[in-house]
Amino acid sequence: MATITLKGNPINTAGDLPAVGAAAPDFTLVKTDLSAVSLKDLAGKTVVLSIFPSVDTPTCAASVRRFNAELDKLGNVAVLCASADLPFAHKRFCGAEGLERVDGVSDLRDKDFGKRYGVTIVD
């Protein structure tokens, strides 16, 4: 179990965060068009995972906007903004904000992404 903090308060997660330098666990997430994307689909690219509880919170929304703004500077990079939000919420948010460079993705189907990456909040 990993411990993260929210406003200075400890919160436990299911599992452990991947170790620095360890191979990233594979995953399958759902894109806004309801297609699946997995880590192996992104072979040859640098993959940035922006993982957050919900796109409908100010801090999480700000991070998605920032990644979208910076992506052109990064080259062959895929940024997946991952949460438990439904794909429709990602599509609504990205559409309303004009965010076309990042991919909003959901753990809608498999619900194992958070466990594999040790980020599912249990408290």
C-alpha positions in Angstrom: 0.0 0.0 0.0 1.3 3.4 -1.0 0.5 6.6 0.9 -0.1 9.9 -1.0 -1.2 13.2 0.5 -4.2 15.5 -0.2 -3.8 18.9 1.4 -1.2 17.4 3.7 -3.4 14.5 4.8 -2.2 11.0 4.2 -4.3 8.8 2.0 -3.7 5.1 1.3 -3.9 3.5 -2.1 -4.4 0.0 -3.3 -1.0 -1.5 -4.1 2.3 0.2 -4.6 3.4 2.9 -7.0 5.7 1.6 -9.7 9.4 1.9 -8.7 11.5 4.4 -10.5 13.2 2.7 -13.5 10.8 -0.3 -13.5 8.9 -1.3 -16.6 5.5 0.3 -16.8 2.7 -2.2 -16.3 0.5 -2.7 -19.3 -3.0 -1.4 -19.3 -6.1 -1.0 -21.4 -8.0 2.2 -21.0 -11.0 3.6 -22.9 -10.7 6.7 -25.1 -13.4 9.3 -25.7 -14.6 7.5 -28.8 -15.0 4.3 -26.8 -12.0 2.6 -28.5 -9.4 0.9 -26.3 -5.8 2.1 -25.9 -3.0 0.1 -24.3 0.6 0.7 -23.5 1.7 -1.6 -26.3 -0.4 0.5 -28.8 2.0 3.4 -28.0 5.2 1.6 -28.7 7.9 3.9 -30.0 6.5 6.9 -28.2 7.4 8.5 -24.9 4.2 8.0 -22.8 3.2 10.5 -20.1 0.5 9.3 -17.8 -1.3 12.1 -16.0 -3.4 10.3 -13.4 -6.0 12.1 -11.3 -9.3 11.4 -9.5 -11.6 13.5 -11.8 -11.3 16.0 -14.6 -14.1 18.0 -12.9 -11.8 19.2 -10.1 -9.9 22.5 -10.5 -6.4 21.1 -10.0 -6.9 18.1 -12.2 -8.4 20.2 -15.0 -5.5 22.6 -14.8 -3.0 19.8 -15.3 -4.8 18.6 -18.4 -4.8 22.1 -19.8 -1.1 22.4 -19.1 -0.2 19.1 -20.7 -2.2 20.1 -23.8 -0.4 23.5 -24.0 3.1 21.9 -23.6 2.6 18.9 -25.9 3.9 20.5 -29.1 7.2 21.2 -27.4 7.7 17.6 -26.4 8.0 15.8 -29.8 7.0 12.2 -30.2 5.1 12.0 -26.9 1.6 10.7 -26.1 -0.1 12.2 -23.0 -2.9 10.1 -21.5 -5.0 11.9 -19.0 -6.3 9.0 -17.0 -9.1 8.9 -14.4 -12.1 6.9 -13.4 -14.4 9.5 -15.1 -16.5 8.1 -17.9 -15.2 8.7 -21.4 -18.1 11.1 -22.0 -16.8 13.3 -19.2 -13.4 13.5 -20.8 -14.9 14.2 -24.2 -17.1 17.0 -22.7 -14.3 18.6 -20.8 -11.7 18.4 -23.6 -14.3 19.7 -26.1 -15.4 22.6 -24.0 -11.7 23.5 -23.3 -10.6 23.0 -26.9 -8.0 20.4 -25.9 -7.0 18.4 -28.9 -3.5 17.2 -28.1 -4.0 15.1 -25.0 -6.1 11.9 -24.8 -8.6 11.7 -22.0 -8.9 8.0 -21.0 -11.0 6.1 -18.6 -10.7 3.0 -16.5 -14.3 2.3 -17.4 -14.1 -1.3 -18.6 -11.3 -3.2 -16.9 -11.0 -1.2 -13.7 -7.5 -2.5 -13.1 -5.4 0.4 -14.1 -5.5 2.0 -10.7 -4.5 -1.3 -9.1 -1.7 -2.0 -11.5 -0.3 1.5 -10.9 -1.1 1.6 -7.2 -3.2 4.8 -7.5 -6.7 3.6 -6.5 -7.6 5.5 -3.4 -8.9 3.2 -0.7 -9.5 5.7 2.1 
